[in-house]
Amino acid sequence: MLTRTIALLLAPLVAATALPAPALAQGGPLQITISEGVIEPLPFAVPMFQAETAGAEQVAADITRVVAQDLIGTGLFREIPSTSFISTPASFASPVAYPDWRAINAQALITGAVAVNGDQLTVKFRLYDVFTGAELGEGLQFTGTTGGWRRMGHKVADAVYSRITGESGYFDSRVVFVSESGPKDDRARRLGIMDYDGENRQFLTDSNSLVLAPRFSPGGDRVLYTSYESGFPRINLLDVASVGRRQITTVEGEMAFSPRFTKDGQSVIYSVSTGGNTDIYRTDLGSGAHSRLTSAPSIETSPSLSPDGSRIVFESDRSGTQQLYVMPVSGGEPQRISFGEGRYGSPVWSPRGDLIAFTKQNAGRFHIGVMRTDGSEERLLTSSFLDESPTWAPNGRVLMFTRETQGASGGPQVHSVDISGRNLKQVPTGGFSSDPSWGPLQQ
């Protein structure tokens, strides 16, 4: 019941159409085609997790709220307030009073328990389909430290999300971004890192030099970014745990920028501008060997690899306007994939491999959009004075991007939007922020 309901919610587009009667008369199965999006969120209830040890009450309450807020934040779920509850479980092992939850129209019920032993934290949970009166999967248990209680909540929410939707979660992940402060004409910029929901913000660099375009490694342990510490753009590699960094030796040129890791994390693709020309190169991080991937009298930049590592999408003005192209990872003749009105840039391949996100400028407005990898089925998800720099959630369901506001007091803020174009919202970062890069699920 829950899986069928949420499948409708997850459809990128909303109406259900049955096969004509003759097909059914022949004994064929009923088939439903989803052509538009369902916007009614699935109602769920999450009573406060049980505190199984003395002193665990507050962390149990905190974890319960993280789970609820993660699910609510997707736009796919609606929490039933505790004031509507008819009864609550006496303990984690108590049988579920399904009629009480059906009476308040809950479709999913999440129960949990928390135990604290010194700095060790144990969280367990169960998920129930209220309408069928059955548990969805077996109960799970996570262990960690009390300092990592937010991650425990995210892990529970990821498991719930996955069991209901059939997709992987994205809550236990981090985002690296550029934190900006100061007047609009003299902004100081430094790298920051945060949980996907804007919590646990930390700084990775100081603000002594300009930094741009951070990009997570496939494992989430390293970050590439462009630094102007030397007076020219150079690519740096930063270890997230130690915050140690080093400059990457790139091909000789005046400027090196727009770096991204290859699938295996052992090489970097990036742009080099020299002599008025900009091309895409690849450098092996171990050997330092370089290879040139494009060679044209035009600007090629913003490369992004497909999940299987076989192809690169990038932006180029070789046609006379800024457009998107795809080519093999080893180089070769690129194929243009964008043909709509306006200019296209900052393409990013979805983790699923099925879509490419991009920035589009047309008629004085900026948009974040998605298209199939051959350029078909283009859809614009946002529209504003300035939207740019999209980045994908680990499961390919949500995009973060930078939105800039106008005026002397305006500035950039990180926002997110579902690939259906719904659930647009600002991500709290504690100030102006830009250039988000969404990392993988944490291990």
C-alpha positions as CSV (number, residue, x, y, z in Angstrom):
1,M,0.0,0.0,0.0
2,L,2.7,2.5,1.0
3,T,4.9,1.6,-1.9
4,R,2.1,2.1,-4.4
5,T,1.1,5.4,-2.9
6,I,4.7,6.8,-2.8
7,A,5.4,5.6,-6.4
8,L,2.8,8.1,-7.5
9,L,4.3,10.8,-5.4
10,L,7.8,10.2,-6.9
11,A,6.6,10.3,-10.5
12,P,8.3,13.3,-12.2
13,L,5.2,14.0,-14.1
14,V,0.8,13.5,-12.5
15,A,-2.2,11.6,-14.2
16,A,-2.9,7.9,-14.1
17,T,-4.5,6.3,-17.2
18,A,-5.7,2.7,-17.4
19,L,-5.4,0.5,-20.4
20,P,-8.6,0.3,-22.6
21,A,-11.2,-2.3,-21.7
22,P,-10.4,-4.7,-24.6
23,A,-6.9,-5.4,-23.2
24,L,-8.3,-6.2,-19.8
25,A,-10.9,-8.5,-21.3
26,Q,-8.1,-10.5,-22.8
27,G,-6.7,-11.2,-19.3
28,G,-3.9,-8.7,-19.4
29,P,-2.8,-6.9,-16.2
30,L,-4.0,-3.5,-15.4
31,Q,-1.3,-1.0,-16.3
32,I,-1.0,2.5,-15.1
33,T,0.9,5.3,-16.9
34,I,2.0,8.2,-14.8
35,S,1.9,11.4,-16.8
36,E,1.7,14.2,-14.2
37,G,2.8,14.5,-10.5
38,V,0.8,13.8,-7.4
39,I,1.3,16.5,-4.8
40,E,-0.6,15.1,-1.8
41,P,2.1,14.1,0.7
42,L,1.9,10.7,2.5
43,P,0.8,11.1,6.2
44,F,3.0,9.5,8.7
45,A,3.2,9.4,12.5
46,V,6.4,9.3,14.6
47,P,5.8,9.1,18.4
48,M,8.8,10.3,20.4
49,F,11.4,7.5,20.5
50,Q,11.6,5.7,23.8
51,A,14.4,6.4,26.2
52,E,15.7,3.0,27.3
53,T,18.4,4.3,29.6
54,A,18.4,7.1,32.2
55,G,19.4,10.5,30.7
56,A,18.5,9.5,27.1
57,E,15.3,11.5,27.0
58,Q,16.6,14.6,25.3
59,V,18.6,12.8,22.7
60,A,15.7,10.6,22.0
61,A,13.5,13.6,21.4
62,D,16.1,15.3,19.3
63,I,16.6,12.2,17.0
64,T,12.8,11.9,16.6
65,R,12.6,15.5,15.3
66,V,15.5,14.9,12.9
67,V,13.7,11.9,11.4
68,A,10.5,13.8,11.1
69,Q,12.1,16.9,9.6
70,D,14.1,14.8,7.1
71,L,10.9,13.2,5.8
72,I,8.9,16.4,5.8
73,G,11.6,18.2,3.9
74,T,11.3,16.0,0.9
75,G,7.8,17.3,0.2
76,L,6.6,13.7,-0.1
77,F,5.5,13.2,3.5
78,R,3.3,15.0,5.9
79,E,3.7,14.5,9.7
80,I,0.6,14.0,11.8
81,P,1.0,16.1,15.0
82,S,1.3,14.3,18.3
83,T,-1.7,16.2,19.6
84,S,-3.8,14.0,17.2
85,F,-2.5,10.7,18.6
86,I,-5.1,8.5,20.3
87,S,-2.5,6.3,21.9
88,T,1.3,5.9,21.9
89,P,3.4,2.8,22.4
90,A,4.2,2.0,26.0
91,S,7.6,0.6,25.0
92,F,9.5,-0.3,21.8
93,A,8.3,-3.9,22.1
94,S,4.6,-3.0,22.6
95,P,2.2,-4.3,19.9
96,V,0.9,-1.6,17.5
97,A,-2.7,-0.5,18.1
98,Y,-3.4,-0.2,14.3
99,P,-7.1,1.0,14.7
100,D,-5.9,4.0,16.7
101,W,-3.5,5.0,13.9
102,R,-6.0,4.3,11.1
103,A,-8.5,6.6,13.0
104,I,-6.2,9.6,12.5
105,N,-5.4,8.6,8.8
106,A,-1.8,7.7,9.4
107,Q,-0.4,5.6,6.5
108,A,3.0,5.0,8.0
109,L,4.1,4.6,11.6
110,I,7.7,4.9,12.8
111,T,8.6,3.8,16.3
112,G,12.0,3.9,17.9
113,A,14.2,3.6,21.0
114,V,17.4,5.2,22.2
115,A,20.0,4.0,24.7
116,V,23.0,5.9,26.0
117,N,26.0,4.2,27.6
118,G,28.8,6.7,28.3
119,D,29.5,8.3,25.0
120,Q,28.0,5.4,23.1
121,L,24.6,5.8,21.5
122,T,22.3,3.0,20.2
123,V,19.2,3.8,18.1
124,K,16.7,1.3,16.8
125,F,13.5,1.7,14.9
126,R,10.6,-0.1,13.2
127,L,8.4,1.0,10.3
128,Y,4.8,-0.1,9.9
129,D,2.2,0.1,7.1
130,V,-0.9,1.1,9.1
131,F,-3.4,0.2,6.4
132,T,-2.2,-3.4,5.9
133,G,-1.3,-3.8,9.6
134,A,2.2,-5.1,8.8
135,E,5.7,-4.2,9.5
136,L,7.8,-3.0,6.5
137,G,11.0,-5.0,6.7
138,E,12.8,-5.9,9.9
139,G,13.7,-3.4,12.6
140,L,17.2,-1.9,12.3
141,Q,19.7,-0.8,14.9
142,F,22.4,1.8,14.5
143,T,25.3,2.5,16.9
144,G,27.6,5.5,17.2
145,T,28.7,8.2,19.6
146,T,26.5,10.7,21.3
147,G,28.2,13.5,19.4
148,G,27.0,12.0,16.2
149,W,23.3,11.8,17.2
150,R,22.2,13.9,14.2
151,R,23.8,11.3,11.8
152,M,21.9,8.6,13.6
153,G,18.6,10.4,13.0
154,H,19.6,10.9,9.3
155,K,20.4,7.2,9.0
156,V,17.0,6.2,10.4
157,A,15.2,8.6,8.0
158,D,17.2,7.3,5.1
159,A,16.1,3.7,5.9
160,V,12.5,4.8,6.2
161,Y,12.6,6.8,3.0
162,S,14.2,3.9,1.2
163,R,11.7,1.3,2.4
164,I,8.7,3.4,1.4
165,T,10.0,4.8,-1.9
166,G,12.2,2.0,-3.1
167,E,15.0,4.5,-3.7
168,S,18.2,5.2,-1.7
169,G,18.1,8.0,0.7
170,Y,20.2,11.2,0.8
171,F,19.9,12.6,4.4
172,D,23.2,11.2,5.8
173,S,25.3,13.3,3.4
174,R,27.3,16.5,3.4
175,V,27.6,19.5,1.2
176,V,30.8,21.6,0.6
177,F,30.1,25.2,-0.4
178,V,31.6,28.7,-0.5
179,S,30.7,30.9,2.5
180,E,30.6,34.6,1.6
181,S,30.7,37.6,3.9
182,G,31.3,41.4,3.7
183,P,30.1,44.1,1.3
184,K,28.9,43.1,-2.1
185,D,31.8,44.7,-3.9
186,D,34.4,43.1,-1.6
187,R,33.2,39.7,-0.5
188,A,35.5,37.4,1.5
189,R,35.1,33.8,0.5
190,R,36.1,30.6,2.3
191,L,35.2,26.9,1.9
192,G,32.6,25.5,4.3
193,I,31.1,22.1,4.9
194,M,27.7,21.2,6.4
195,D,25.2,18.4,6.7
196,Y,22.7,18.3,3.8
197,D,20.2,20.3,5.9
198,G,22.6,23.1,6.7
199,E,23.5,21.8,10.2
200,N,27.0,21.2,11.6
201,R,28.6,23.9,9.6
202,Q,32.4,24.1,9.7
203,F,35.0,26.1,7.7
204,L,37.8,24.3,5.7
205,T,39.8,27.4,4.6
206,D,40.3,30.9,5.8
207,S,39.2,34.0,3.8
208,N,42.7,35.3,2.9
209,S,42.3,34.4,-0.8
210,L,39.4,33.9,-3.2
211,V,38.1,30.3,-3.5
212,L,35.6,29.0,-6.1
213,A,33.8,25.9,-7.2
214,P,34.5,23.2,-4.6
215,R,33.9,19.6,-5.8
216,F,33.7,16.5,-3.6
217,S,35.6,13.3,-4.5
218,P,33.5,10.2,-5.2
219,G,34.3,8.9,-1.6
220,G,33.6,12.3,0.0
221,D,37.0,12.4,1.7
222,R,38.6,15.1,-0.5
223,V,37.6,18.3,-2.2
224,L,38.9,20.0,-5.3
225,Y,38.5,23.8,-5.6
226,T,39.9,26.8,-7.5
227,S,42.1,29.2,-5.5
228,Y,43.5,32.6,-6.3
229,E,46.1,32.5,-3.6
230,S,48.9,32.9,-6.2
231,G,47.1,35.7,-8.0
232,F,45.9,33.3,-10.8
233,P,43.4,30.6,-10.6
234,R,45.0,27.3,-9.5
235,I,43.5,24.0,-8.5
236,N,43.9,22.8,-4.9
237,L,43.2,19.4,-3.4
238,L,42.0,19.4,0.3
239,D,41.7,16.4,2.6
240,V,38.4,16.9,4.5
241,A,39.5,15.1,7.7
242,S,42.9,16.8,8.2
243,V,42.1,20.0,6.3
244,G,45.5,19.6,4.7
245,R,45.8,20.9,1.1
246,R,48.1,21.0,-1.8
247,Q,48.2,22.5,-5.3
248,I,47.5,20.2,-8.2
249,T,50.2,20.3,-10.9
250,T,48.2,21.1,-14.0
251,V,49.2,21.5,-17.6
252,E,51.2,24.7,-18.2
253,G,48.9,27.6,-18.7
254,E,47.8,31.0,-17.3
255,M,44.7,29.7,-15.6
256,A,43.4,26.3,-14.4
257,F,39.8,26.0,-13.1
258,S,36.5,24.1,-13.1
259,P,38.0,20.8,-11.7
260,R,36.2,17.6,-11.1
261,F,37.3,14.1,-10.0
262,T,37.0,11.1,-12.4
263,K,34.9,8.2,-11.2
264,D,37.8,6.4,-9.5
265,G,39.0,9.6,-7.8
266,Q,42.5,9.1,-9.2
267,S,42.4,11.8,-11.9
268,V,41.1,15.3,-12.4
269,I,39.4,16.8,-15.4
270,Y,39.5,20.6,-15.6
271,S,39.8,23.6,-17.9
272,V,43.0,25.5,-18.9
273,S,43.0,28.9,-20.4
274,T,46.1,30.0,-22.3
275,G,46.7,32.3,-25.2
276,G,43.0,33.3,-25.3
277,N,41.9,29.7,-25.8
278,T,40.3,27.4,-23.2
279,D,40.3,23.6,-23.4
280,I,39.6,20.6,-21.2
281,Y,42.5,18.5,-19.8
282,R,42.9,15.4,-17.6
283,T,45.7,15.0,-15.0
284,D,46.5,11.7,-13.2
285,L,46.9,12.6,-9.5
286,G,49.5,9.9,-9.0
287,S,51.9,10.3,-11.9
288,G,51.1,13.9,-12.8
289,A,50.6,12.9,-16.5
290,H,48.4,15.2,-18.6
291,S,46.2,14.5,-21.5
292,R,44.3,17.1,-23.6
293,L,40.7,16.2,-24.3
294,T,39.5,19.1,-26.5
295,S,41.3,21.1,-29.1
296,A,39.2,23.9,-30.7
297,P,39.4,27.7,-31.1
298,S,36.6,28.1,-28.6
299,I,35.9,28.0,-24.9
300,E,35.4,24.5,-23.4
301,T,34.8,24.4,-19.7
302,S,32.7,23.0,-16.8
303,P,33.3,19.2,-17.5
304,S,31.2,16.6,-15.7
305,L,31.6,12.8,-16.0
306,S,28.9,10.3,-16.4
307,P,28.5,7.9,-13.4
308,D,30.1,5.0,-15.4
309,G,33.0,7.3,-16.2
310,S,32.7,6.8,-20.0
311,R,31.5,10.2,-21.1
312,I,32.0,13.9,-20.3
313,V,29.4,16.7,-20.7
314,F,30.7,20.2,-20.9
315,E,29.8,23.7,-22.1
316,S,31.3,25.3,-25.2
317,D,30.7,28.3,-27.4
318,R,32.0,26.5,-30.5
319,S,28.6,26.9,-32.2
320,G,28.7,30.7,-31.6
321,T,26.6,30.5,-28.4
322,Q,27.1,28.8,-25.0
323,Q,25.8,25.2,-25.4
324,L,26.2,21.7,-24.0
325,Y,28.2,18.9,-25.6
326,V,28.9,15.3,-24.8
327,M,32.1,13.4,-25.8
328,P,33.9,10.2,-24.8
329,V,36.1,10.5,-21.7
330,S,39.2,9.9,-23.8
331,G,38.3,12.8,-26.1
332,G,37.0,12.7,-29.6
333,E,34.3,14.5,-31.6
334,P,31.7,16.1,-29.2
335,Q,28.0,15.9,-29.9
336,R,25.9,18.9,-29.2
337,I,22.8,18.1,-27.0
338,S,21.3,21.5,-26.2
339,F,19.1,23.2,-28.8
340,G,16.6,25.4,-27.0
341,E,16.6,29.1,-27.0
342,G,19.1,30.8,-24.8
343,R,22.5,29.9,-23.4
344,Y,23.4,26.7,-21.4
345,G,26.1,26.2,-18.9
346,S,27.4,24.4,-15.8
347,P,26.2,20.9,-16.7
348,V,26.2,18.1,-14.1
349,W,25.5,14.4,-14.8
350,S,23.0,12.8,-12.5
351,P,24.3,10.0,-10.2
352,R,21.7,7.8,-11.9
353,G,23.1,8.5,-15.3
354,D,19.7,9.4,-16.8
355,L,19.7,13.2,-16.6
356,I,21.9,16.2,-17.0
357,A,21.3,19.3,-14.9
358,F,22.3,22.7,-16.2
359,T,22.0,26.4,-15.9
360,K,20.1,28.2,-18.7
361,Q,19.9,31.9,-19.4
362,N,17.1,33.1,-21.6
363,A,15.1,36.4,-22.0
364,G,16.9,38.0,-19.0
365,R,16.1,35.1,-16.6
366,F,18.2,32.3,-15.3
367,H,16.9,28.7,-14.8
368,I,18.0,25.4,-13.3
369,G,16.9,22.7,-15.6
370,V,17.3,19.0,-16.5
371,M,17.3,17.1,-19.8
372,R,18.0,13.5,-20.9
373,T,21.6,12.8,-21.8
374,D,20.7,13.1,-25.5
375,G,19.2,16.6,-24.9
376,S,15.6,15.4,-25.1
377,E,12.8,16.2,-22.6
378,E,14.2,19.4,-21.4
379,R,12.4,20.8,-18.3
380,L,13.1,24.0,-16.4
381,L,12.7,23.7,-12.7
382,T,13.4,27.2,-11.5
383,S,13.4,30.8,-12.7
384,S,14.9,33.9,-11.1
385,F,17.2,36.9,-11.5
386,L,20.2,34.5,-11.2
387,D,20.1,30.7,-10.6
388,E,23.3,28.7,-11.3
389,S,25.7,25.9,-10.2
390,P,23.4,22.9,-9.8
391,T,24.6,19.8,-7.9
392,W,22.8,16.5,-7.4
393,A,21.8,14.7,-4.2
394,P,23.4,11.2,-4.0
395,N,20.1,9.5,-5.1
396,G,19.5,11.9,-8.1
397,R,16.1,13.1,-6.7
398,V,17.0,16.6,-5.6
399,L,19.2,19.5,-6.8
400,M,21.0,22.2,-4.8
401,F,22.0,25.4,-6.6
402,T,23.0,29.0,-6.0
403,R,20.3,31.8,-6.2
404,E,21.4,35.4,-6.2
405,T,19.1,38.2,-5.1
406,Q,19.2,41.7,-6.6
407,G,20.1,45.0,-4.9
408,A,22.9,46.4,-2.8
409,S,21.8,44.1,0.1
410,G,21.3,41.1,-2.1
411,G,23.6,38.1,-2.3
412,P,23.8,34.4,-3.0
413,Q,22.0,31.7,-1.1
414,V,22.0,27.9,-1.5
415,H,18.5,26.5,-2.5
416,S,17.2,23.1,-3.3
417,V,14.5,21.8,-5.6
418,D,13.0,18.4,-6.4
419,I,13.5,17.2,-10.0
420,S,9.8,17.6,-10.5
421,G,10.2,21.3,-9.9
422,R,8.4,21.2,-6.6
423,N,9.6,21.8,-3.0
424,L,11.8,24.8,-3.8
425,K,13.4,26.1,-0.6
426,Q,16.4,27.8,0.9
427,V,19.0,25.8,2.7
428,P,20.2,27.5,5.9
429,T,23.9,28.2,5.7
430,G,24.3,31.0,8.3
431,G,24.9,33.7,5.7
432,F,25.6,34.3,2.0
433,S,26.7,31.1,0.3
434,S,27.3,29.8,-3.2
435,D,28.8,26.9,-5.3
436,P,27.4,23.9,-3.4
437,S,28.7,20.5,-4.1
438,W,26.7,17.5,-2.7
439,G,28.8,14.6,-1.5
440,P,28.0,10.9,-1.4
441,L,26.2,9.2,1.5
442,Q,28.6,8.9,4.4
443,Q,30.0,5.5,5.4
